[in-house]
Amino acid sequence: MAGMQKNISSDVKNISSDVKKSGENGNGLILYQNYQSYFCLKVVFALHEKKLKFKSHVIDLYRGEQFEPWFVRINPKCEVPVLKDGVKIIPDSRRIIDYIEDNFSNGDTPRLLPEKGSVEFQQMGRMRDLIDNLPIGLVTFGCIFNPQMTGRIRLSNQEIRIRQARFAAHENLLTDLSEKNKEFKDHYLVKKSGLMRLFKLVTDSNEVDKGILDVEYALKEVEKLLVTHEGDKKKWWLCCEKFTTADISLCVLLSRLHQIGLTDIFFKDNKLPHLQEYFKRAQQREAYKKTMNQGDGILNSFVCLDTKEQMFVAVGSVAVILAAAGIATFLIHRNK
Ligand SMILES: N[C@@H](CCC(=O)N[C@@H](CS)C(=O)NCC(=O)O)C(=O)O
């Protein structure tokens, strides 16, 4: 990876020029993120709900930009999202959401929490934990690599192969980097074993099945709670009148389940009707629309390959057609 050779001082310069730019038209928040990332979407959603301005610094996860030394310095786990607020660096979606909630909740900035100590506050904590602890990486890649699981193949075989090859490519890249950058060796090796573990799980349909069952259990718990919203609670969101951080977790989960075809199964025959109604209503929220359409809607669908990969698939398909046509012409002429 050419970008990997960049020296660290040029990366530091990059960050500070970003800070300057964002400071000119916002409050200086920079979000290192990727438009397709589940965890980044939660943070983006929370920022939009709170009407906070921020600047995105997109990290190319497919090409392994998260492993570059400048990024490892920011987050040794090599993961997005990471929020930069002035000199403060905050990794991890939950920590970021809690940080913006604690630090940006004045008059114009809506709170995303019920009153502390209330029954709703406790309920919200329980729901948020339940949803945030779901094995979403396993379920997402599991459904992509085992298309029979959802019954709806969203990617071609070639696209699936490209994504599987990416795991191997990242493992090789991490081996290479751990030899070249002794300073980060341990981080790279931890990351590599995590990736290998995940790949083993996502290619084992029993494990994927278990993950899907966990999700189903959580959705049933949500439905049980939504059923209780009767009378003056009719317009409540998940835990109270306010849209809370638990709603953010739930909406991003539902959006991902929809993309990988699992809502087709969970919502079949009008199952979980209150949850279905909730999701329809949530999709109307301005912040939801902004979140799911960030980057002008280009390539932010999880199932999309990036531009170069799409080009690769397109060129590959044209090459196959031309080769087939060439062989056919050759055979016709030879048989004449
Ligand atoms: N617990 C972290 C998880 C973050 C995470 O897994 N991010 C993924 C993208 S959705 C990532 O950066 N993956 C890159 C990699 O592991 O190489 C959070 O909540 O922010």
The ligand as an SDF file (V2000), in Angstrom:
LIG
                    3D

 20 19  0  0  0  0  0  0  0  0999 V2000
  -16.2700   -0.9640   19.6930 N   0  0  0  0  0  0  0  0  0  0  0  0
  -15.9440   -0.1430   18.5710 C   0  0  0  0  0  0  0  0  0  0  0  0
  -15.9880   -0.9930   17.3140 C   0  0  0  0  0  0  0  0  0  0  0  0
  -15.5270   -0.2090   16.1020 C   0  0  0  0  0  0  0  0  0  0  0  0
  -15.3570   -1.0780   14.8660 C   0  0  0  0  0  0  0  0  0  0  0  0
  -15.4170   -2.3190   14.9220 O   0  0  0  0  0  0  0  0  0  0  0  0
  -15.1560   -0.4230   13.7300 N   0  0  0  0  0  0  0  0  0  0  0  0
  -14.9560   -1.1290   12.4860 C   0  0  0  0  0  0  0  0  0  0  0  0
  -15.8350   -0.5110   11.3960 C   0  0  0  0  0  0  0  0  0  0  0  0
  -17.5580   -0.8100   11.6940 S   0  0  0  0  0  0  0  0  0  0  0  0
  -13.5340   -0.9280   12.0140 C   0  0  0  0  0  0  0  0  0  0  0  0
  -12.9660    0.1310   12.1580 O   0  0  0  0  0  0  0  0  0  0  0  0
  -12.9600   -1.9400   11.3980 N   0  0  0  0  0  0  0  0  0  0  0  0
  -11.6600   -1.8640   10.7970 C   0  0  0  0  0  0  0  0  0  0  0  0
  -10.8280   -3.0560   11.1140 C   0  0  0  0  0  0  0  0  0  0  0  0
  -11.1460   -3.7470   12.1000 O   0  0  0  0  0  0  0  0  0  0  0  0
   -9.8560   -3.2580   10.3940 O   0  0  0  0  0  0  0  0  0  0  0  0
  -16.9270    1.0190   18.4920 C   0  0  0  0  0  0  0  0  0  0  0  0
  -18.0320    0.8900   19.0520 O   0  0  0  0  0  0  0  0  0  0  0  0
  -16.5810    2.0640   17.9520 O   0  0  0  0  0  0  0  0  0  0  0  0
  1  2  1  0
  2  3  1  0
  2 18  1  0
  3  4  1  0
  4  5  1  0
  5  6  2  0
  5  7  1  0
  7  8  1  0
  8  9  1  0
  8 11  1  0
  9 10  1  0
 11 12  2  0
 11 13  1  0
 13 14  1  0
 14 15  1  0
 15 16  2  0
 15 17  1  0
 18 19  2  0
 18 20  1  0
M  END
$$$$
